[in-house]
């Protein structure tokens, strides 16, 4: 009898555990669906207040395009601004600092009041082996998590660099967990005429971005959830 009671108790315990796990999984899935469905709305609720903005810079053309985009951005609407570039990128943050210095001179404010500049580890350098990139990817994810906890942006702007992926993934997880709602806006490079870049494709397929903007009509036809906005650069 004791053996039979033990087996029965073990079975009930296993069923209860599986039911609890299933319940948690269902809750997470419901929350994920809610986050995806609600994407693109948060800014309208706080239209009169500035929103803290994370700007992810790539290198070369990515940075040039992003700075051109920032030139027409409503600066008083998107502040404070947090610029992030890869740790090995020595030029992008310098260009961003020049831009903010120019804006500060025009408005008579201090750069420290409106902008901060940070670096993030890259998951994989050009030519790096895939085996060693496993370790560097883990380091990059932990670093990205620390930066997101520190910054807690309301808006994320990015346009292609691979460094945006871990930051956007963590921002999406924060949404699901109710930690912070960050609206992610991705602007695809004008150089992408027929296909999204790898970063853009990941954000599109995984539903991570609130809005994806493309600059060529054929891109919008191929990716119908993207928004065609014409030439921005």
Backbone as CSV, one residue per row, in Angstrom:
resi,resn,N_x,N_y,N_z,CA_x,CA_y,CA_z,C_x,C_y,C_z
1,UNK,0.825,-1.201,0.000,0.000,0.000,0.000,0.870,1.266,0.000
2,UNK,1.909,1.241,0.852,2.777,2.414,0.921,3.456,2.684,-0.409
3,UNK,3.866,1.586,-1.078,4.514,1.751,-2.383,3.543,2.325,-3.395
4,UNK,2.307,1.822,-3.344,1.293,2.332,-4.272,0.978,3.790,-4.014
5,UNK,0.875,4.173,-2.735,0.611,5.572,-2.396,1.759,6.473,-2.849
6,UNK,2.999,5.956,-2.708,4.156,6.725,-3.148,4.146,6.981,-4.634
7,UNK,3.791,5.966,-5.419,3.721,6.106,-6.874,2.636,7.098,-7.264
8,UNK,1.504,7.004,-6.567,0.389,7.906,-6.856,0.778,9.354,-6.562
9,UNK,1.446,9.562,-5.416,1.884,10.915,-5.044,2.895,11.461,-6.047
10,UNK,3.803,10.585,-6.496,4.806,10.998,-7.475,4.165,11.404,-8.784
11,UNK,3.151,10.652,-9.203,2.448,10.968,-10.457,1.717,12.292,-10.339
12,UNK,1.040,12.516,-9.212,0.318,13.773,-9.007,1.292,14.953,-8.983
13,UNK,2.454,14.724,-8.348,3.458,15.788,-8.292,3.982,16.130,-9.682
14,UNK,4.200,15.102,-10.511,4.678,15.329,-11.875,3.639,16.071,-12.698
15,UNK,2.380,15.699,-12.538,1.303,16.361,-13.272,1.205,17.834,-12.854
16,UNK,1.326,18.079,-11.540,1.259,19.459,-11.048,2.411,20.295,-11.591
17,UNK,3.602,19.698,-11.648,4.774,20.409,-12.171,4.601,20.745,-13.647
18,UNK,4.141,19.731,-14.417,3.923,19.956,-15.847,2.843,21.002,-16.085
19,UNK,1.801,20.978,-15.264,0.719,21.955,-15.405,1.229,23.362,-15.115
20,UNK,2.081,23.486,-14.101,2.633,24.795,-13.751,3.519,25.333,-14.871
21,UNK,4.360,24.447,-15.418,5.228,24.844,-16.525,4.407,25.265,-17.729
22,UNK,3.371,24.479,-18.045,2.505,24.797,-19.185,1.805,26.135,-18.974
23,UNK,1.367,26.395,-17.757,0.686,27.654,-17.440,1.624,28.839,-17.636
24,UNK,2.870,28.704,-17.164,3.856,29.779,-17.317,4.169,30.030,-18.785
25,UNK,4.334,28.952,-19.548,4.623,29.073,-20.980,3.486,29.784,-21.701
26,UNK,2.247,29.427,-21.351,1.080,30.068,-21.974,1.039,31.556,-21.631
27,UNK,1.321,31.887,-20.374,1.346,33.293,-19.973,2.396,34.078,-20.763
28,UNK,3.573,33.481,-20.919,4.648,34.146,-21.673,4.230,34.347,-23.121
29,UNK,3.638,33.324,-23.736,3.201,33.427,-25.133,2.134,34.503,-25.292
30,UNK,1.201,34.558,-24.342,0.163,35.590,-24.386,0.787,36.976,-24.281
31,UNK,1.766,37.096,-23.396,2.438,38.380,-23.225,3.206,38.766,-24.476
32,UNK,3.879,37.807,-25.117,4.618,38.067,-26.355,3.665,38.554,-27.441
33,UNK,2.522,37.891,-27.579,1.528,38.295,-28.579,1.025,39.708,-28.285
34,UNK,0.799,40.003,-27.014,0.342,41.347,-26.626,1.382,42.406,-26.985
35,UNK,2.658,42.099,-26.708,3.729,43.045,-27.016,3.804,43.301,-28.517
36,UNK,3.728,42.230,-29.310,3.783,42.378,-30.768,2.585,43.185,-31.272
37,UNK,1.408,42.883,-30.745,0.190,43.574,-31.169,0.219,45.062,-30.801
38,UNK,0.845,45.366,-29.670,0.862,46.746,-29.182,2.033,47.561,-29.715
39,UNK,2.887,46.953,-30.511,4.072,47.648,-31.014,3.695,48.886,-31.811
40,UNK,4.491,49.934,-31.629,4.291,51.155,-32.401,3.383,52.164,-31.748
41,UNK,2.795,51.856,-30.591,1.843,52.763,-29.968,2.363,53.648,-28.846
42,UNK,3.371,53.233,-28.073,3.700,53.937,-26.830,3.980,55.426,-26.951
43,UNK,4.601,55.865,-28.046,4.987,57.273,-28.135,3.796,58.209,-28.115
44,UNK,2.674,57.805,-28.685,1.499,58.666,-28.757,0.940,58.981,-27.379
45,UNK,1.202,58.128,-26.386,0.688,58.350,-25.049,1.458,59.453,-24.322
46,UNK,2.664,59.743,-24.784,3.481,60.753,-24.119,3.998,61.762,-25.138
47,UNK,3.086,62.214,-25.998,3.485,63.050,-27.125,4.114,64.368,-26.693
48,UNK,3.772,64.865,-25.490,4.262,66.174,-25.076,5.556,66.102,-24.283
49,UNK,6.040,64.920,-23.982,7.227,64.778,-23.145,8.398,64.231,-23.949
50,UNK,9.620,64.674,-23.651,10.802,64.104,-24.318,10.958,62.635,-23.945
51,UNK,11.526,61.870,-24.848,11.729,60.444,-24.605,13.228,60.135,-24.690
52,UNK,13.727,59.392,-23.727,15.136,59.000,-23.747,15.371,58.083,-24.944
53,UNK,16.417,58.356,-25.692,16.616,57.700,-26.985,18.001,57.072,-27.090
54,UNK,18.015,55.804,-27.404,19.266,55.080,-27.651,19.521,55.048,-29.147
55,UNK,20.685,55.524,-29.560,21.052,55.577,-30.982,22.233,54.641,-31.199
56,UNK,22.030,53.609,-31.996,23.064,52.601,-32.223,23.785,52.913,-33.533
57,UNK,25.070,53.161,-33.436,25.860,53.534,-34.600,26.626,52.331,-35.134
58,UNK,26.689,52.245,-36.452,27.522,51.235,-37.085,28.846,51.888,-37.460
59,UNK,29.468,51.405,-38.484,30.708,52.031,-38.939,30.528,52.468,-40.383
60,UNK,31.335,53.434,-40.800,31.301,53.877,-42.197,29.950,54.409,-42.618
61,UNK,29.358,53.763,-43.627,28.097,54.226,-44.202,26.943,54.201,-43.219
62,UNK,26.914,53.241,-42.328,25.839,53.173,-41.333,25.826,54.424,-40.465
63,UNK,26.987,54.829,-40.000,27.071,56.016,-39.159,26.699,57.271,-39.936
64,UNK,27.175,57.379,-41.166,26.867,58.548,-41.992,25.361,58.676,-42.207
65,UNK,24.700,57.559,-42.492,23.252,57.587,-42.707,22.509,57.947,-41.422
66,UNK,22.936,57.389,-40.298,22.265,57.687,-39.040,22.417,59.155,-38.665
67,UNK,23.603,59.711,-38.849,23.816,61.124,-38.517,23.005,62.028,-39.442
68,UNK,22.852,61.635,-40.705,21.989,62.392,-41.614,20.542,62.356,-41.147
69,UNK,20.139,61.198,-40.641,18.774,61.063,-40.122,18.586,61.918,-38.869
70,UNK,19.597,61.932,-38.005,19.504,62.720,-36.775,19.467,64.215,-37.050
71,UNK,20.030,64.604,-38.182,20.059,66.029,-38.520,18.655,66.612,-38.666
72,UNK,17.679,65.779,-39.045,16.306,66.262,-39.223,15.394,65.809,-38.091
73,UNK,15.973,65.200,-37.070,15.195,64.725,-35.936,14.833,65.895,-35.014
74,UNK,13.672,65.828,-34.378,13.278,66.840,-33.416,14.081,66.626,-32.131
75,UNK,15.121,67.402,-31.975,16.070,67.162,-30.880,15.409,67.303,-29.512
76,UNK,14.481,68.275,-29.369,13.838,68.465,-28.076,12.880,67.330,-27.743
77,UNK,12.472,66.601,-28.760,11.531,65.488,-28.559,12.263,64.223,-28.121
78,UNK,13.482,64.034,-28.642,14.246,62.820,-28.364,15.488,63.169,-27.537
79,UNK,15.305,63.200,-26.240,16.428,63.483,-25.344,16.104,62.960,-23.953
80,UNK,17.116,62.614,-23.175,18.534,62.610,-23.551,18.829,61.541,-24.586
81,UNK,19.911,61.741,-25.335,20.310,60.809,-26.388,21.537,60.021,-25.936
82,UNK,21.472,58.718,-26.101,22.570,57.830,-25.723,23.124,57.182,-26.992
83,UNK,24.359,57.475,-27.313,24.987,56.917,-28.500,25.817,55.692,-28.114
84,UNK,25.648,54.612,-28.877,26.434,53.402,-28.640,27.085,52.962,-29.948
85,UNK,28.364,52.629,-29.876,29.093,52.105,-31.036,29.950,50.935,-30.577
86,UNK,30.396,50.131,-31.527,31.241,48.980,-31.208,32.559,49.449,-30.597
87,UNK,33.092,48.629,-29.694,34.321,49.002,-28.984,35.495,49.226,-29.928
88,UNK,35.479,48.554,-31.080,36.587,48.683,-32.031,36.352,49.792,-33.065
89,UNK,35.214,50.467,-32.958,34.892,51.545,-33.889,35.381,52.861,-33.293
90,UNK,36.449,53.406,-33.842,37.063,54.606,-33.278,36.549,55.908,-33.882
91,UNK,35.726,55.815,-34.919,35.313,57.021,-35.622,33.876,57.442,-35.344
92,UNK,32.973,56.477,-35.171,31.546,56.796,-35.086,31.206,57.715,-33.921
93,UNK,31.712,57.388,-32.732,31.403,58.226,-31.572,32.012,59.619,-31.695
94,UNK,33.168,59.707,-32.355,33.770,61.019,-32.568,32.868,61.893,-33.426
95,UNK,32.275,61.291,-34.455,31.349,62.036,-35.319,30.093,62.440,-34.556
96,UNK,29.612,61.541,-33.701,28.433,61.859,-32.895,28.734,62.986,-31.911
97,UNK,29.931,62.980,-31.340,30.327,64.042,-30.413,30.391,65.391,-31.130
98,UNK,30.915,65.389,-32.356,30.954,66.622,-33.145,29.543,67.150,-33.401
99,UNK,28.621,66.235,-33.720,27.233,66.635,-33.959,26.627,67.241,-32.700
100,UNK,26.809,66.591,-31.573,26.224,67.091,-30.329,26.877,68.403,-29.891
101,UNK,28.160,68.563,-30.129,28.827,69.836,-29.821,28.229,70.967,-30.639
102,UNK,27.943,70.661,-31.908,27.333,71.672,-32.772,25.941,72.051,-32.281
103,UNK,25.170,71.040,-31.885,23.812,71.293,-31.379,23.862,72.084,-30.074
104,UNK,24.827,71.748,-29.231,24.958,72.445,-27.945,25.330,73.913,-28.147
105,UNK,26.175,74.180,-29.136,26.568,75.564,-29.424,25.379,76.382,-29.906
106,UNK,24.520,75.752,-30.704,23.350,76.449,-31.232,22.326,76.740,-30.145
107,UNK,22.148,75.787,-29.233,21.108,75.940,-28.208,21.620,76.566,-26.919
108,UNK,22.935,76.643,-26.761,23.502,77.212,-25.546,23.423,76.284,-24.348
109,UNK,23.313,74.983,-24.595,23.256,73.998,-23.511,24.559,73.199,-23.477
110,UNK,24.739,72.460,-22.401,25.917,71.608,-22.269,25.628,70.234,-22.873
111,UNK,26.632,69.687,-23.550,26.464,68.370,-24.163,26.096,67.320,-23.125
112,UNK,26.683,67.423,-21.952,26.432,66.434,-20.899,24.971,66.396,-20.467
113,UNK,24.232,67.477,-20.736,22.818,67.519,-20.356,21.919,66.825,-21.366
114,UNK,22.411,66.617,-22.572,21.540,66.072,-23.621,22.049,64.780,-24.242
115,UNK,23.321,64.435,-24.059,23.855,63.261,-24.752,24.928,62.563,-23.923
116,UNK,24.990,61.239,-24.110,26.058,60.428,-23.527,26.576,59.481,-24.605
117,UNK,27.833,59.077,-24.458,28.473,58.269,-25.490,29.088,57.025,-24.850
118,UNK,28.763,55.861,-25.429,29.192,54.591,-24.847,29.678,53.636,-25.931
119,UNK,30.419,52.620,-25.500,30.878,51.577,-26.406,30.362,50.220,-25.942
120,UNK,30.231,49.300,-26.891,29.754,47.956,-26.582,30.657,46.936,-27.270
121,UNK,30.878,45.811,-26.624,31.677,44.748,-27.225,30.945,44.167,-28.435
122,UNK,31.712,43.831,-29.442,31.128,43.212,-30.626,31.043,41.703,-30.448
123,UNK,29.982,41.111,-31.003,29.829,39.662,-30.910,30.903,38.942,-31.715
124,UNK,31.232,39.507,-32.872,32.209,38.849,-33.744,32.897,39.895,-34.603
125,UNK,34.194,39.862,-34.598,34.969,40.759,-35.445,35.106,40.154,-36.843
126,UNK,35.421,41.000,-37.793,35.620,40.526,-39.162,36.796,39.550,-39.201
127,UNK,36.576,38.361,-39.741,37.620,37.360,-39.845,37.800,36.506,-38.608
128,UNK,37.050,36.777,-37.548,37.173,35.988,-36.322,36.573,34.593,-36.519
129,UNK,37.195,33.577,-35.947,36.688,32.211,-36.079,35.361,32.061,-35.341
130,UNK,34.523,31.143,-35.826,33.212,30.948,-35.218,33.329,30.332,-33.820
131,UNK,34.377,29.558,-33.587,34.544,28.924,-32.274,34.823,29.979,-31.210
132,UNK,35.765,30.863,-31.489,36.080,31.902,-30.509,34.967,32.945,-30.405
133,UNK,34.156,33.051,-31.464,33.071,34.035,-31.421,31.969,33.629,-30.445
134,UNK,31.919,32.348,-30.048,30.928,31.917,-29.056,31.172,32.650,-27.743
135,UNK,32.430,32.691,-27.333,32.787,33.363,-26.087,32.562,34.860,-26.185
136,UNK,32.986,35.470,-27.275,32.822,36.918,-27.425,31.346,37.306,-27.536
137,UNK,30.532,36.413,-28.106,29.097,36.679,-28.191,28.472,36.712,-26.802
138,UNK,28.870,35.772,-25.944,28.358,35.745,-24.572,28.741,37.020,-23.825
139,UNK,29.993,37.453,-24.018,30.455,38.688,-23.376,29.633,39.875,-23.884
140,UNK,29.383,39.908,-25.198,28.629,41.008,-25.793,27.196,41.054,-25.256
141,UNK,26.587,39.883,-25.062,25.220,39.833,-24.547,25.156,40.358,-23.118
142,UNK,26.114,39.934,-22.289,26.151,40.403,-20.898,26.378,41.915,-20.860
143,UNK,27.272,42.399,-21.712,27.544,43.839,-21.770,26.311,44.596,-22.237
144,UNK,25.610,44.049,-23.241,24.394,44.682,-23.743,23.321,44.738,-22.657
145,UNK,23.211,43.665,-21.876,22.243,43.637,-20.779,22.547,44.731,-19.760
146,UNK,23.833,44.862,-19.417,24.233,45.892,-18.452,23.919,47.294,-18.982
147,UNK,24.176,47.526,-20.262,23.908,48.832,-20.852,22.404,49.134,-20.876
148,UNK,21.596,48.123,-21.199,20.149,48.337,-21.256,19.579,48.605,-19.872
149,UNK,20.104,47.936,-18.859,19.660,48.203,-17.489,20.044,49.624,-17.075
150,UNK,21.220,50.050,-17.491,21.709,51.381,-17.141,20.945,52.483,-17.876
151,UNK,20.702,52.296,-19.175,20.100,53.347,-19.991,18.576,53.348,-19.890
152,UNK,17.966,52.172,-19.995,16.506,52.019,-19.973,15.836,53.006,-20.939
153,UNK,16.174,52.936,-22.235,15.648,53.910,-23.194,14.160,53.684,-23.497
154,UNK,13.498,54.757,-23.880,12.111,54.653,-24.329,12.035,54.452,-25.833
155,UNK,13.078,54.878,-26.542,13.140,54.735,-28.001,14.519,54.209,-28.376
156,UNK,14.548,53.294,-29.347,15.811,52.792,-29.891,15.812,53.035,-31.390
157,UNK,16.853,53.716,-31.879,17.008,53.967,-33.310,18.212,53.185,-33.818
158,UNK,18.029,52.419,-34.865,19.157,51.682,-35.447,18.943,51.546,-36.945
159,UNK,20.045,51.262,-37.656,19.952,51.184,-39.120,20.891,50.146,-39.730
160,UNK,21.162,49.078,-39.000,21.888,48.005,-39.669,23.041,47.337,-38.972
161,UNK,23.787,48.037,-38.095,24.955,47.367,-37.524,24.559,46.155,-36.687
162,UNK,25.394,45.112,-36.727,25.098,43.902,-35.977,25.031,44.121,-34.480
163,UNK,25.680,45.191,-33.999,25.646,45.482,-32.571,24.241,45.802,-32.072
164,UNK,23.318,46.084,-32.976,21.957,46.428,-32.548,21.155,45.196,-32.131
165,UNK,21.529,44.010,-32.619,20.721,42.820,-32.376,20.631,42.456,-30.892
166,UNK,21.746,42.283,-30.161,21.603,41.943,-28.738,20.862,43.008,-27.956
167,UNK,21.059,44.277,-28.281,20.366,45.353,-27.589,18.861,45.298,-27.851
168,UNK,18.474,45.032,-29.098,17.054,44.964,-29.443,16.391,43.723,-28.849
169,UNK,17.121,42.614,-28.820,16.578,41.391,-28.210,16.311,41.618,-26.728
170,UNK,17.258,42.228,-26.036,17.079,42.497,-24.612,15.944,43.487,-24.389
171,UNK,15.828,44.487,-25.256,14.729,45.449,-25.140,13.384,44.743,-25.296
172,UNK,13.302,43.786,-26.223,12.056,43.046,-26.422,11.738,42.189,-25.194
173,UNK,12.763,41.544,-24.633,12.564,40.737,-23.415,12.090,41.623,-22.268
174,UNK,12.648,42.821,-22.156,12.210,43.757,-21.125,10.734,44.111,-21.304
175,UNK,10.300,44.246,-22.556,8.885,44.514,-22.816,8.015,43.371,-22.304
176,UNK,8.413,42.156,-22.661,7.632,40.977,-22.283,7.548,40.854,-20.765
177,UNK,8.656,41.146,-20.075,8.698,41.010,-18.619,8.103,42.221,-17.898
178,UNK,7.768,43.264,-18.669,7.199,44.454,-18.058,8.206,45.328,-17.353
179,UNK,9.483,45.175,-17.682,10.542,45.963,-17.043,10.615,47.363,-17.634
180,UNK,10.591,47.443,-18.961,10.680,48.725,-19.650,10.134,48.560,-21.060
181,UNK,9.363,49.535,-21.515,8.849,49.499,-22.880,9.702,50.411,-23.745
182,UNK,10.478,49.824,-24.629,11.320,50.584,-25.550,10.790,50.388,-26.971
183,UNK,10.419,51.472,-27.615,9.958,51.389,-29.002,11.171,51.316,-29.925
184,UNK,11.232,50.271,-30.729,12.387,50.026,-31.597,12.047,50.432,-33.027
185,UNK,12.796,51.384,-33.565,12.590,51.846,-34.934,13.848,51.545,-35.747
186,UNK,13.664,50.773,-36.784,14.796,50.355,-37.626,14.642,50.996,-39.005
187,UNK,15.681,51.689,-39.442,15.693,52.322,-40.772,16.693,51.569,-41.635
188,UNK,16.205,50.886,-42.644,17.098,50.119,-43.506,17.936,51.050,-44.381
189,UNK,19.155,50.644,-44.623,20.087,51.452,-45.410,19.566,51.664,-46.825
190,UNK,19.858,52.818,-47.372,19.456,53.109,-48.746,20.165,52.189,-49.736
191,UNK,21.259,51.584,-49.312,21.986,50.664,-50.184,21.238,49.349,-50.368
192,UNK,20.275,49.077,-49.506,19.482,47.847,-49.606,18.276,48.104,-50.492
193,UNK,18.358,47.606,-51.717,17.323,47.891,-52.711,16.329,46.742,-52.833
194,UNK,16.813,45.500,-52.803,15.939,44.347,-53.041,15.764,43.445,-51.814
195,UNK,16.732,43.446,-50.926,16.645,42.590,-49.748,17.063,43.349,-48.502
196,UNK,16.451,42.991,-47.379,16.863,43.563,-46.111,18.249,43.055,-45.735
197,UNK,18.961,43.846,-44.968,20.236,43.387,-44.418,19.960,42.288,-43.401
198,UNK,21.003,41.599,-42.944,20.813,40.526,-41.966,20.176,41.058,-40.691
199,UNK,20.634,42.211,-40.225,20.042,42.794,-39.022,18.570,43.116,-39.237
200,UNK,18.267,43.737,-40.373,16.884,44.072,-40.677,16.012,42.840,-40.809
201,UNK,16.558,41.803,-41.431,15.800,40.559,-41.615,15.488,39.899,-40.272
202,UNK,16.469,39.886,-39.361,16.240,39.310,-38.037,15.163,40.081,-37.273
203,UNK,15.254,41.397,-37.300,14.261,42.205,-36.605,12.876,42.034,-37.222
204,UNK,12.832,41.832,-38.539,11.556,41.659,-39.228,10.954,40.282,-38.945
205,UNK,11.744,39.249,-39.127,11.238,37.882,-38.977,10.857,37.565,-37.539
206,UNK,11.608,38.106,-36.588,11.349,37.823,-35.172,10.366,38.817,-34.543
207,UNK,9.873,39.752,-35.322,8.901,40.744,-34.855,9.466,41.576,-33.695
208,UNK,10.750,41.865,-33.724,11.372,42.596,-32.625,11.173,44.104,-32.748
209,UNK,11.168,44.619,-33.965,11.074,46.060,-34.177,9.617,46.517,-34.183
210,UNK,9.370,47.684,-33.599,8.028,48.262,-33.656,7.698,48.689,-35.082
211,UNK,8.669,49.308,-35.734,8.483,49.714,-37.127,9.805,49.567,-37.874
212,UNK,9.707,49.101,-39.104,10.864,48.999,-39.987,10.600,49.885,-41.199
213,UNK,11.503,50.813,-41.442,11.352,51.744,-42.555,12.308,51.366,-43.683
214,UNK,11.803,51.362,-44.896,12.630,51.063,-46.065,12.549,52.233,-47.032
215,UNK,13.588,52.369,-47.862,13.688,53.527,-48.743,13.471,53.200,-50.216
216,UNK,13.070,51.954,-50.498,12.785,51.553,-51.864,11.445,50.813,-51.897
217,UNK,10.557,51.146,-52.847,9.217,50.533,-52.868,9.245,49.017,-53.055
218,UNK,10.231,48.509,-53.793,10.285,47.065,-54.001,10.593,46.294,-52.723
219,UNK,11.284,46.963,-51.798,11.537,46.338,-50.496,10.239,46.202,-49.708
220,UNK,9.419,47.243,-49.775,8.152,47.182,-49.056,7.225,46.121,-49.654
221,UNK,7.307,45.929,-50.955,6.500,44.889,-51.602,6.929,43.501,-51.151
222,UNK,8.230,43.319,-50.954,8.738,42.013,-50.524,8.528,41.785,-49.036
223,UNK,8.551,42.874,-48.271,8.361,42.769,-46.818,7.192,43.692,-46.443
224,UNK,5.959,43.209,-46.562,4.764,44.065,-46.426,4.591,44.733,-45.072
225,UNK,5.198,44.214,-44.027,5.071,44.863,-42.709,6.012,46.053,-42.565
226,UNK,6.919,46.228,-43.515,7.800,47.390,-43.509,7.045,48.602,-44.039
227,UNK,7.536,49.787,-43.690,6.913,51.046,-44.127,7.832,51.745,-45.113
228,UNK,7.323,52.009,-46.301,8.101,52.708,-47.319,8.010,54.210,-47.062
229,UNK,9.163,54.865,-46.912,9.170,56.288,-46.581,9.930,57.116,-47.620
230,UNK,10.350,56.504,-48.713,11.127,57.240,-49.690,12.561,57.443,-49.212
231,UNK,13.282,58.282,-49.916,14.691,58.510,-49.573,14.797,59.417,-48.359
232,UNK,15.469,58.945,-47.334,15.701,59.723,-46.125,17.101,60.289,-46.081
233,UNK,18.039,59.663,-46.795,19.453,60.036,-46.708,19.855,60.949,-47.855
